[in-house]
Every structure is written in C-alpha cells, then in structure tokens.
Amino acid sequence: MRIIFMGTPDFSVPILNALIGQGHEIVAVYSQPPRPAGRRGLELTPSPVQRNAEQFGIEVRTPKSLKGEDEQQAFRDLQADVAVVVAYGLILPPAILEGTRLGCYNGHASLLPRWRGAAPIQRAIMAGDVETGIMIMKMDEGLDTGPVAMAEKIKITADMTAGELHDQLSMAGADLMVRAMAALERDSLTLTPQAEEGVTYASKITKVETRIDWTLPAIDVHNRIRGLAPFPGTWCEMEIGENLERVKLLRSILATGVGEPGTVLDDDLRIACGEGAVRLRSLQRAGGKVMDGQEFQRGAKIAQGMRLP
C-alpha cells in the first residue's frame, strides 16, 4: 500500500522499518521539527524517525502544525491509502484524519481505554500495573478513543524499567502493525469499539514527579524510580563530601527495614521509606557515568544513618 508514516522518537523507528521491510511504499514521513541539542543547545538535531527515513531516501516533512489548509492539501496530494501514526506528537485535525483512502491507524502503547494520552509506558509502571500492551486503533477526533483493530499484551515484571518495557512494546508494535496493515490491505481488518469503563489518562510527566519523596511507601518509591528510568529519571539529594549533590536514581529493588523516611540504613544503600525500604541499585552523579550501587558507594561514601532530604 501507499503509506504516510507519522512518528518522531526511537519508539517509532522499528515500526517504520517493519513496514518498509514488508514492501509497502512509504510515500512520505512526517516528524517533529529538528530540536536544539548538544551541551549548549545550539545545534538543531533531527528526530530519530527523520534520520532513519532519510537513510532510505524517503521524503521527510516536519511542519510545526497541520491546521493550515496548505499543509492539509499537501497531505491529500500524496494520495496515500493509509497513514500510520506512532508517537508523532501533533494533533491531527479532521482534514488529516480523512486525508487518505482508508484513514489513520495509530500504534498506542497501552491496553486501551487504560492510559490514554502522552505517557502510557511510564504511567503503567508508576501505578504498579502488572500488564500492559500495544494496540492498533483507527484514529478519530478524540484522545486515543478510536476503535481497536489488534492488541498484544506484555507482562510488567516486578523490577522492569520504563526503558526495558519501551523496547519490548516497540518491537511488538512493529509486528502488530505489519499484521494490521496486511489485514487492512485484504479488507479483513475488524474494528471493535473501546470499552466505556476503565478509562484512565496518562498525563505528561512533570518535573515535580521526578524528585523522590521518601515518605511514600517503598512500593511507590520503587515504582517511581523504575517508571521514570532511564528518562527523565528520578533524583534525590545526597551529602557527598562537603557538598549536597543531586543524584539520579535509575534502578532499585524492594527491601526490608525500618527507620525515619530517607534514612540510609546500611552501606548497601538501603533507604527507609514511609513503609518499608528500597535498595538503590543504579545511580548517576551529575555529569558522571551510571554506576551500580557498590561502585557508587565506594566513591561517594554515603554514611549509615544519614538522612536524605
């Protein structure tokens, strides 16, 4: 089929590659405009999807908005059979949703209607969900409200991070989207309306949420750490030498222990929480490399009994 692909981050790349590998004609790729990057933010860097598409010689378009008539007409002029949308990042107005022969199909990383919205992978882990998945749905004007065509479930294990779940869902999404497009081409794709019960929203992660609150129960602290790892990452302040440093927390496990919230219980970085404790397994000092707990402790020498803010 003639496909318009719309996506931006790393998550979308395997799905684009899978469609190319199946012999579909990708008539154009839409992606978010290049963003400032680098240490000083002076260099504009194209998105992962744009870089990948350009390696295949595919035309890439990076409009800031799709609300203008000129952009909408340019979209229609591609005369595509279908648009595949995966973590694109722009709202699609009705003229775009109806701008191909068969409509727009979205790969969404949750078991809809749970976790509609921007951050379904992180929110599922932070909420302690034990299962999530990837769904292919036909888009409508609502926020992830369209009828579902296909789904694949994935277990969330006790210590799985958002990064690990992200990679599993991306690969599963590639296989699922290929099968969905094959069924659509055969006119055998069945659409099922979403359930009206169980709707939740995965709002964007805020900066406030990235700072660890040790007064929370250990399970909530653990889920926050793994749910935001590796990006944006949770953090706390630690007294290292004579300085109070900001340290990123990237991996933890649940542990036993009792103490005032934030108290360092032993040299293995077991930290007391509001209920129970967590052991910090992977940390990163500002400007430093990611280290396991033992390596970090050899350099930082966090004292037993220290109270973390």
PyMOL commands that set and color helices and strands:
alter all, ss='L'
color gray80, all
select helices_A, chain A and resi 10-21+48-55+69-76+94-97+120-126+162-185+207-210+218-227+293-300
alter helices_A, ss='H'
color red, helices_A
select strands_A, chain A and resi 2-7+25-30+35-37+43-45+60-61+82-86+104-108+116-117+131-138+148-155+201-202+234-240+243-255+270-272+277-285+290-292
alter strands_A, ss='S'
color yellow, strands_A
deselect
rebuild
show_as cartoon
